[in-house]
């Protein structure tokens, strides 16, 4: 119906108000609305208060208040106040000792608010299904109206550091559910602003999907699209670096000319959208660019996904995998084209090669833009395998394998390098504006053999709305029959989930959620032949490392696969 409070959570106390709702003597009012709590809120009072008054407008000469009842409950604080409110009559199943306690997020969601005067007293109930607060006054209210025959009271809501999106009311508010009068714009919040814009992109294209939530007079809001907005980037978008997007809106609620309002957002102009190795024009010579080393433990396979680009000159002008120790001493280097070298490769009677491709010319052409998945396995017995599955630009799948490379299993790493080629880690799951709903996008399935761990690394992006708006890991027996689903935030479900032990989550969920936008995450899934473990190491954007484990998911059969899905988030394989 309408929204009260700025959607960027900037509304201070007594700054915005809902409409007036009149509850007659002996009457009952039920309202429903979404209470949106700031994920970064550090005070318990950052929710809403209901003000109960006589039947007068604020500021009128005869205006009088019975008092206020706020949704949070802090007996030692001021969660209820007023000359006609008895605080001893308030109770809640969530009690705060101070106004800096954690847990204000539990007040968010769909709230049902009831004022019941049918039994002569005043009974107020606020509940979202998780937290219920009540005020139970059995005695009749004192009549504060100048006209003693008028027993009507009014109620209105006041958010602080939050915002309210009305859903419904059993009583029509003063002014009606909507106003026939036109309304001037007051403020707006931008939605869907890209974090990165590729250098050379026109502003009209870069911001075509941006929308704005505009707040108008009388607490009314609506969403407008990019065609109703004027954009300017400061400084201009010709150069790389941080920019400020200035958006202007100059229309009334009904679309007439109005005094303009302005909103701002930050973004980056970049020369590449994804992590890459090598110059994008494929001029980097052999050994001229490298990824970082990635450790692979005993009985572990590390999976990487990227797009390979080549200058097309020679078969070797593609990706290479370097197998090494922590000090970078090499065990072997293997190429995409059935060739390698090094101490663990040469004169190795146990080495097995898959033999390359039947048509090298067609393969080379197909490798420009090929989608590649590599599997680097440490068998824990002094040997390693490298497997590359390459889906060419012609739709054909090519495979290259190297088995039995000699290594030190206790000191084993790998990295990528290039030769007249470059790699882009651009395998994305979910829409990059984080609009994909739960289960709306999935990665490929990864097989985890019994006795092994399979790991991969992703960059996680989130809409920052809720803890669960991050990556999820789905465990299955065959890609469809689920053992369980585990989230990034110490929660899961499924037939085999109940037996597991979660690690317990984070000490500061608010800080963790902020840190998860662009967090680098390594996910490791272990098949213990009857049970499975999932371990997540999350390097946050705040420089801190967070961990989330699920140990002992069971029962599982010998067949174990996992994949990723998202919820108001997206991820990129790194």
Secondary structure, DSSP 8 states (H G I E B T S, - for coil): --EES-TTS---TTS-----EEE-TT-EEEEEEEEEE-TT--STT-SEEEEEE-SS-TT-TT--EEEEEESS--TTTTSEE-TT--GGGEEESS--SSTT-S-GGGG-EEEEEEEE-TTSSEEEEEE-SS-EEEEEE-S-----SSSTT---EEEEEEESSEEEEEEEESS--TT-SS-SS---EEEEEEE---SEEETT--HHHHTTT-EEEEEEGGG-EEEE-GGG-EEEEES-TTSSEEEEEEEEEEE-TTS-EEEEEEEEEEEEEES-SSEEES-TTS---TTS-B---EE--TTEEEEEEEEEEE-SSSTTSS-EEEEE-TT--EEEEEETTS-EESTTTTT-TT-EE----S-HHHHHHHTTTEEEEEEEEE-SSSEEEEEEEEE-TTS-EEEEEEEEEE--TTS-EEEEE-SSEEEEE--EES-TTS---TTS-B---EE--TT-EEEEEEEEEE-SSSTTSS-EEEEESSSSSEEEEEETTS-EESTTTTT-EE----S-HHHHHHHTTTEEEEEEEEE-SS-EEEEEEEE-TTS-EEEEEEEEE----S--EEEEE-SSEEEEE-
